[in-house]
Amino acid sequence: MAETTNARPPNAVPPSLARVAFHAVAAGLTPLIPVPFLDDYALRQVREQSVRDQLKEKGLKAPDKAVAVLAGSYDERSLGGRLVSYLKAVALFPVRKVFRKVFFVLWVKDCVDLTSVCLHHGYLLHHALERGDLDEASLQGDAPQKLQAAIVAACAEMDARPINQALRRIFRGSRVLMAEATRVFLEPKRGGARVPDPKTENAEVKSLTDRLLQEMWEERGYFTALEAHYDKHLKRDPASTEPLAATGT
């Protein structure tokens, strides 16, 4: 029997890229944390761990500032950034809590948006490290800011709808998402933090990751174009780009 040319070979996605997808999914599930500010903290931790893991894969160790810059969280760590985030969270939390109880689709949107951002940024960091755009010495200087600026600019030029639509399909079928929505609808008075089941949720993250990797393989032309945008922006004069953390794609 002839082989199907469109089938993804079992070893098509390198383990390092599989970890990018895993962290993107983990980041996308942080909106399910029902404790104010804890979800943002968890998101920052996941994104920074994703950066550290990729650097470690290349035998690189970066200072905390470089990790925060590459994770898109450096601005948030300044006193002003923390204050703005705090005030915004206080203002929005009651509204978000009410709407999430009513509209499951908003929960899905939060998960999709965060996964998309982290996937795009993680993928381009992976691409940059494969190219050798960072080394031990440059991590101590302004290279992380320059690289992050190129990533932000590349993502801004891409129409992420194909990826976001795929993510929407993935998350709509998430057992964890459905279980949490059901809990909120059927037990609205309980509120507060629930006790997570690591076995169930770790298995769900792996399942979602596998589906995301399949989608990435099918959309490989999109990611090739994303790489080209990044390469273009990295060649520009650093003074002509605006550095700093991305909040979306």
C-alpha positions as a printed Julia matrix, in Angstrom:
249×3 Matrix{Float64}:
   0.0    0.0    0.0
   1.35   3.42  -0.94
   2.18   5.77   1.91
   0.15   8.93   2.38
   2.38  11.87   1.51
   0.54  14.25   3.85
   0.94  12.05   6.92
   3.27  13.43   9.58
   6.26  11.17  10.19
   6.53  10.11  13.85
   9.83  11.99  14.23
   8.85  15.07  12.2
   8.72  17.42  15.2
  11.95  17.69  17.22
  11.61  17.18  21.0
  12.63  20.79  21.63
   9.7   22.04  19.53
   7.38  19.58  21.24
   8.32  21.25  24.53
   7.43  24.63  23.03
   3.95  23.3   22.24
   3.66  21.76  25.72
   4.46  25.07  27.44
   2.09  26.94  25.12
  -0.76  24.63  26.11
   0.16  24.89  29.8
   0.11  28.69  29.49
  -3.25  28.51  27.73
  -4.79  26.66  30.67
  -3.77  29.27  33.27
  -7.07  31.22  32.87
  -8.75  28.24  34.56
  -7.04  29.18  37.84
  -9.88  30.86  39.78
  -7.7   32.82  42.22
  -7.13  36.51  41.37
  -3.54  37.31  40.34
  -2.48  33.68  40.76
  -3.38  32.98  37.13
  -1.12  35.83  35.96
   1.68  34.6   38.21
   1.31  31.07  36.86
   1.38  32.36  33.28
   4.59  34.28  33.91
   6.19  31.22  35.49
   5.23  28.98  32.56
   6.55  31.44  29.98
   9.84  31.94  31.8
  10.28  28.21  32.3
   9.73  27.72  28.59
  12.58  30.16  27.88
  14.89  28.51  30.42
  14.2   25.06  28.98
  15.02  26.18  25.46
  18.22  27.88  26.56
  19.21  24.82  28.59
  18.68  22.65  25.53
  21.45  24.69  23.86
  23.69  24.63  26.93
  22.99  28.29  27.71
  22.26  29.89  31.07
  20.81  33.39  31.04
  20.51  35.99  33.8
  17.0   36.48  35.18
  16.59  39.77  33.32
  17.31  38.15  29.95
  14.86  35.34  30.71
  12.16  37.86  31.66
  12.78  39.87  28.48
  12.59  36.8   26.25
   9.46  35.63  28.07
   7.77  38.99  27.55
   7.42  39.62  31.27
  10.23  42.1   32.0
   8.05  45.23  31.91
   5.57  43.65  34.28
   8.31  43.27  36.9
   8.97  46.98  37.18
   7.17  48.79  39.99
   4.99  50.68  37.51
   4.26  47.54  35.52
   3.22  45.62  38.63
   1.01  48.49  39.78
  -0.76  48.76  36.42
  -1.28  44.98  36.28
  -2.61  44.97  39.84
  -5.09  47.79  39.27
  -6.27  46.3   35.99
  -6.79  42.91  37.58
  -8.75  44.4   40.47
 -11.0   46.29  38.08
 -11.57  43.4   35.66
 -11.78  40.4   37.97
 -15.45  40.79  39.02
 -16.48  41.32  35.4
 -14.43  38.4   34.11
 -15.73  36.14  36.85
 -19.38  36.89  36.06
 -18.99  36.58  32.3
 -17.01  33.36  32.49
 -19.8   31.82  34.52
 -22.23  32.68  31.76
 -20.22  32.35  28.57
 -18.01  29.32  28.13
 -16.81  30.79  24.84
 -14.98  33.59  26.69
 -13.04  31.01  28.62
 -12.09  29.31  25.37
 -11.03  32.66  23.92
  -8.73  33.34  26.88
  -7.12  29.92  26.48
  -6.74  30.33  22.72
  -5.26  33.82  22.95
  -2.65  32.87  25.55
  -1.71  29.65  23.81
  -1.34  31.47  20.5
   0.93  34.16  21.97
   3.12  31.65  23.76
   3.26  29.33  20.76
   4.34  32.09  18.37
   6.96  33.46  20.74
   8.23  30.05  21.8
   8.47  28.93  18.19
  10.47  31.99  17.15
  12.8   31.68  20.13
  13.38  28.08  19.09
  14.12  29.29  15.54
  16.48  31.99  16.84
  18.43  29.51  18.95
  18.68  27.1   16.03
  20.17  29.96  13.97
  22.65  30.8   16.74
  21.24  34.28  17.35
  22.07  34.02  21.07
  25.12  32.77  22.9
  26.48  32.94  26.45
  28.09  36.35  25.9
  25.22  38.04  24.04
  22.74  36.98  26.72
  24.55  39.31  29.09
  24.05  42.31  26.81
  21.2   43.82  24.81
  20.79  40.89  22.41
  17.69  39.56  24.26
  15.94  42.94  23.82
  16.87  43.04  20.13
  15.7   39.48  19.57
  12.47  40.02  21.48
  11.75  43.14  19.44
  12.16  41.14  16.22
   9.82  38.45  17.56
   7.16  41.01  18.49
   7.43  42.72  15.1
   7.25  39.4   13.22
   4.15  38.29  15.13
   2.46  41.63  14.52
   2.79  41.14  10.75
   1.21  37.69  10.68
  -2.48  36.93  10.38
  -2.78  34.37  13.19
  -6.35  33.35  12.35
  -5.41  29.93  10.89
  -3.56  29.03  14.09
  -6.2   30.52  16.37
  -8.97  28.64  14.58
  -7.07  25.39  15.06
  -6.54  26.21  18.73
 -10.23  27.0   19.12
 -11.11  23.54  17.8
  -8.61  21.96  20.16
  -9.78  23.77  23.3
 -13.48  23.37  22.62
 -12.97  19.64  23.02
 -10.86  19.95  26.17
 -12.07  17.7   28.99
 -10.5   19.95  31.64
 -12.17  23.02  30.19
 -15.55  21.33  30.0
 -15.23  19.92  33.53
 -14.34  23.31  34.96
 -17.19  25.03  33.13
 -19.61  22.37  34.38
 -18.38  22.85  37.95
 -18.93  26.6   37.73
 -22.41  26.22  36.25
 -23.61  23.48  38.63
 -21.87  24.68  41.8
 -21.77  28.48  41.48
 -21.81  29.01  45.24
 -18.62  27.08  45.85
 -16.42  29.48  43.9
 -12.85  29.77  45.12
  -9.98  27.53  44.21
 -10.56  23.9   43.42
  -8.13  21.1   44.13
  -6.61  20.06  40.78
  -6.09  16.45  39.83
  -2.5   16.26  38.54
  -2.98  12.88  36.84
  -6.02  13.98  34.89
  -4.75  17.43  34.01
  -1.22  16.36  33.05
  -2.74  13.76  30.73
  -5.0   16.44  29.27
  -2.08  18.8   28.65
  -0.24  16.01  26.83
  -3.33  15.21  24.75
  -3.8   18.87  23.81
  -0.07  19.14  23.03
  -0.2   16.18  20.65
  -3.14  17.72  18.81
  -1.35  21.06  18.63
   1.76  19.44  17.16
  -0.38  17.84  14.46
  -1.86  21.24  13.63
   1.61  22.79  13.51
   2.72  20.13  11.04
  -0.27  20.85   8.82
   0.39  24.61   9.05
   4.15  24.38   8.51
   3.96  26.89   5.65
   2.59  29.45   8.11
   5.51  28.93  10.48
   8.01  29.16   7.62
   6.56  32.58   6.78
   6.75  33.54  10.47
  10.46  32.69  10.46
  11.01  34.87   7.4
   9.39  37.87   9.11
  11.58  37.37  12.16
  14.74  37.08  10.05
  13.85  40.31   8.27
  13.31  42.28  11.46
  16.42  40.96  13.19
  18.58  42.35  10.38
  17.26  45.86  10.93
  19.01  48.51  12.98
  18.07  47.94  16.65
  17.32  51.66  16.99
  14.56  51.38  14.4
  12.65  48.73  16.33
  10.66  49.06  19.5
  11.72  46.58  22.16
   9.79  44.86  24.83
   7.22  42.4   25.8
   4.47  41.28  23.51
   0.94  40.84  24.75
  -0.54  39.3   21.63
  -0.09  38.24  18.06
